[in-house]
Amino acid sequence: MATRALSIIVPDAATPAAPIALLAPTNDNLPCWTADPRAKRLLASCAASMPQGEWKRAYHAYGYGTAFRYVGYRAEALEAIRTAFGQQVLDAYHSHGDAAYPLFSAWCRSVSVTDAIDAAAETALAAQMEG
């Protein structure tokens, strides 16, 4: 949970502007959705016992591709956390325009659920091997 609102504008002397504050006290002051305490617990659980995965084939106007994705309730919960965080920054972008774009852009470039689970598993394996 957020402890304070996130200010995403750095005012300067040339352009006085009031800081934009995201008022919903959820994930608004976290740098990435994976820093959410719920996501951390779910990722630790996934690292301890990997969820099932499946290959998906997606069709697009420009062709098709296949991708591996984890499935199950933990992967779905992680996707819900990531989506909620993204929705919040998208709403801020729609409300405040270009001033909020860097936060939305950072979310767009953030790690996917599958990549986050893989990274958590690699970290757990490295810790076991150092053990």
N, C-alpha and C positions, 0 to 999 in steps of 0.2 A: 504494500500500500504506500502511496505517496505521502510524504510528510509535509510537502509544500508544493505550491503551484510552480510550474516550469515557465520561466521567462525565456522566450526565444528571440528577443530582439536586444541587441546591444546598442543602446542609444549613444549618439555622439553629439558633439557640440553643433555641428552643421545641421543636423536633422533631429530636432527634439521630437521624440515619440514616446507614447506610453507603452510600457512593456505589455506584451500579449500574454495572458495567463490562461492556461487550460484549467478549467475549474473542476473537472471530474477527478476525484481523488483516487485514481486507480494506478495505471502504469506510466503516468505522464512525466515522471522525473527519472526514469530508467533509460540508460543509453541504448539498450537492446532488449527485445522481448525475452531473451534467454536469462536476463538478470532478474526477472520476476521470481519471487520465492517459490511460487507454485511450479513454474517451469523448471527451476533447479531441482526440486524434489522429484518431479517426473523424469527429468533427464538422468538423475542418479538411479532411479528405479530401472530405467531402460538400460543403463550401463551395466547394472547388476544382472539383469535378465532381459536380453534383447527381445523386442517385440517381433511378431511375424512380419514378413514383408512380401510384396508381390510386384511383378513387372506390369506396368500399365502402358498401353499404347494410346497415344493421343493423335487425333487427326485435326489438321489445321488447313486453312486455305493454301498455305505454302508447302504442304506436305504432311508427313507424320513423323513421329518419333516414339521411342520407348524410354521409359524411366522407371527406376526402382523406387518404391515408396513403402514406408512402414505402415502397417494397418493395425487396428485394434483401438481399445479405449484410451490408452496412454498417448498414442500418436494423434488421435482425434482431440484429446484434451490439449495437447501441445499446439495443435493447429488452431484451436479455439482461442488460446492465449495469444498466439501470434496474430490472428485475425482481429481480435479485439484491440490489440495495441495498434495495428495498422488502421483500423477504422477510426480510432481516436485521432491519430495524426492526419488522416485524410479529412476528417471533419474540421480540424484546425486549419488545414490548407484551404478548404472551401470557405471557411468563415473569415480568415485573415489574409488570404492571398499569398503573394510571393514571400512575405515575411516568414511564413510557416513552411515554405517549401523545403528548406534544408532538412528539417526533421522528417518530413514525408519521404524525401529522397533517401535518407539514411535507412528508413524502414524498408523501402523497396530493394535496397542492396543488402539487407540483412540476411542472415543465414536461414536456410529452409529448415523445416522440421527434420527431414531425413538427414541433412548435413549436421544438424545439431545433435541428433542421436548418435551418428557416427563419430563425431568429435568427442562426445561424452564417453563412448565406449573405448576409443583410443586412449583417452586420458586415464580411464580406469585400468586399462590393460598395462599402460606404462607404470602406473602406481603399483600394480601387483608385481610387475617384473623387477622393480626397484626394491620391493618389499623386504 
